[in-house]
Amino acid sequence: MVELPSSVLFACTWNSVRSPMAEGIMKNLVGTRMFVDSVGVRKGQPDGFTIAVLDEIGVDLNNHRPKTFEELEDESFDLVISLSPEAQHKAVEMTRTSHCEVEFWHTMDPSIVEGSRETRLHAYRDMRDQLHERLRQRFASAHPPIV
């Protein structure tokens, strides 16, 4: 069994959909057992669909404020999980001189899906569920275990 990292950073392009979604889900899974944050290559705006689909599973993202890598108060993380190619490049650059593991989870940006409100919400729910399952699988052997 491996130990949970003490800190995880999720990164994507805008820090308004995928990385805050992963941050919220992870915080819900681990509580205060680790420091979890998220960041974007560029600064986006809060996304209403992201807030709505996380609210459906009891994760409150109303206080999330998107930020960039440059706005991080601390760059000392045990693990960076990047969710877009741009974020992967930035994460590798940021951790070049530190002892930090970087993982790339290529994920689709649900905000590019067009159609009705329900069609778009479905895309966001799919991303939420994929991230939730991936996080549970990635940290399944961790001690203490995630819920």
C-alpha positions in Angstrom: 0.0 0.0 0.0 1.3 3.5 -0.9 0.8 6.6 1.2 -1.5 9.3 0.0 0.5 12.3 -1.3 0.3 15.2 1.1 -0.5 17.6 -1.7 -2.0 17.4 -5.2 -2.4 20.0 -7.9 -4.9 19.6 -10.7 -4.2 21.7 -13.8 -6.0 22.4 -17.1 -6.2 25.2 -19.6 -8.6 27.7 -17.9 -9.1 26.4 -14.3 -12.9 26.7 -14.8 -14.1 23.2 -15.7 -11.8 20.1 -15.5 -9.3 21.1 -12.9 -11.8 22.6 -10.4 -14.0 19.6 -11.0 -11.2 17.3 -10.1 -10.2 19.4 -7.1 -13.8 19.4 -5.7 -14.2 15.7 -6.2 -10.8 14.9 -4.6 -11.5 17.1 -1.6 -14.8 15.3 -1.2 -13.0 12.0 -1.3 -10.1 12.8 1.1 -11.4 15.6 3.3 -8.5 17.3 5.0 -6.1 14.4 4.7 -4.2 16.2 2.0 -3.9 19.7 0.4 -5.7 19.8 -2.9 -5.7 22.8 -5.3 -6.3 23.5 -9.0 -4.9 25.9 -11.5 -5.0 26.8 -15.2 -2.5 27.9 -17.9 -4.8 30.9 -18.4 -7.4 32.4 -16.1 -11.0 31.5 -16.9 -14.3 32.4 -15.4 -16.4 30.2 -13.0 -18.5 27.8 -15.1 -22.2 27.4 -14.2 -22.4 23.9 -15.6 -19.4 22.7 -13.6 -21.0 24.2 -10.4 -24.3 22.5 -11.2 -23.1 19.0 -11.9 -20.9 19.0 -8.9 -23.8 20.2 -6.7 -25.7 17.1 -7.9 -23.2 14.9 -6.0 -22.8 17.2 -3.0 -19.7 19.0 -4.0 -19.9 22.8 -3.5 -17.8 24.8 -5.9 -19.5 28.1 -5.5 -16.4 29.7 -3.8 -13.9 28.5 -6.5 -12.0 31.4 -8.1 -10.0 30.4 -11.2 -6.2 31.1 -11.0 -3.1 30.6 -13.1 0.1 28.8 -12.4 1.7 32.2 -11.7 -0.9 32.9 -9.0 0.0 29.8 -7.0 1.1 30.8 -3.5 3.2 27.6 -3.2 4.6 25.5 -5.9 5.6 22.6 -3.6 3.3 19.7 -4.5 3.9 16.0 -4.3 1.8 15.3 -7.4 0.5 17.4 -10.3 -2.2 15.9 -12.5 -2.6 17.8 -15.7 -5.8 17.4 -17.7 -4.9 19.1 -20.9 -1.8 19.1 -23.2 -1.1 22.8 -22.5 -1.3 22.2 -18.7 1.0 19.2 -19.0 3.7 21.4 -20.7 3.3 24.0 -18.0 3.4 21.4 -15.2 6.6 19.8 -16.5 8.2 23.3 -16.7 7.1 24.2 -13.2 8.4 21.0 -11.6 11.7 20.7 -13.6 13.8 21.5 -10.5 11.6 19.9 -7.9 10.9 16.4 -6.7 7.3 16.2 -7.9 5.5 13.5 -9.8 3.6 14.7 -12.9 0.8 12.7 -14.5 -1.0 13.5 -17.7 -4.7 12.5 -17.9 -5.9 13.6 -21.3 -9.5 14.7 -20.8 -12.1 16.2 -23.1 -13.2 19.7 -22.4 -17.0 19.4 -22.0 -17.4 23.1 -22.5 -16.9 22.6 -26.3 -20.0 20.5 -26.6 -22.8 22.3 -28.4 -26.5 21.7 -28.2 -29.3 22.0 -25.8 -28.8 22.7 -22.1 -29.5 19.0 -21.4 -27.0 17.9 -24.0 -24.3 20.1 -22.5 -25.1 19.0 -18.9 -24.8 15.4 -20.1 -21.3 16.1 -21.3 -20.3 17.7 -18.0 -21.8 14.8 -16.0 -19.8 12.4 -18.1 -16.6 14.3 -17.4 -17.5 14.5 -13.7 -18.1 10.7 -13.5 -15.0 9.9 -15.5 -12.8 12.0 -13.2 -14.5 10.6 -10.1 -13.8 7.0 -11.2 -10.2 7.8 -12.3 -9.5 9.4 -8.9 -10.9 6.4 -7.1 -8.8 4.0 -9.2 -5.6 6.1 -9.0 -5.8 6.3 -5.2 -7.5 2.9 -4.5 -4.3 1.4 -3.0 -3.5 4.5 -1.0 -3.3 4.4 2.8 -5.3 5.8 4.3 -7.8 4.7 1.7 -10.0 7.3 0.0 -13.7 6.9 0.6 
